Every structure is written in structure tokens, then in C-alpha cells.
């Protein structure tokens, strides 16, 4: 088997691996109504995943768990961004402030 065939097999396998988890719920609920309790439970999944990704990135600095803002330089800019996002409710301003805050923090320290 040459390299091109192996690449196509990997691509096809990845396509099937992403297709199956999407099609099974659609087939299962094809002629059924989704219960409101399941809909409510599923609505929390994106927030939970996003929170886990953000939190894990914030508390680890150079592969060590650190809540100390003097060691972990992402803590203070993150608090600034959370405050700005809460006050302005504007994602664009929050992103710009976050980029500037982390750049200044890395530049100064």
C-alpha cells in the first residue's frame, strides 16, 4: 500500500468517525420528540466545554498548575478581560483588551 492510499484510508476513516456520532442521534430521534429535560441538559454542554478549555488554559503556566498571578502571567489579563466583557458585553472590545493586556504583561514581566 502506497502513501496516497494510506492517506485516503485515514481521511475516509476520519470522515466516518465524525459522521457516526452525528447521524445516530438523528436516526434515534427521527420520529420522536426530544424530551424537554434532555434539551435543557444538552444546552449546558457548549458552556461546560468552553469553561473547561478556558479554565485549563488559565491555571497552567509552563506545564505547572499555578494560581499565583506573580508566576502565572495569564491570571491578571484574564481578570481584566472578564471584567471588561461583563461591563461592555462586547466580544470585540474584550478580545482587543485581552490581546493588549497579555502582550503588556508578557512585555513587562
Secondary structure, 3 states (H helix, E strand, C coil): CCHHHHHHHHHHHHHHHHHHHHHHHHHHCCCCCCCHHHHHHHHCHHHHHHHHHHHHHHHEECCEECCCCCCCCHHHHHHHHHHHHHHHCCHHHHHHHHHHHHHHHHHHC
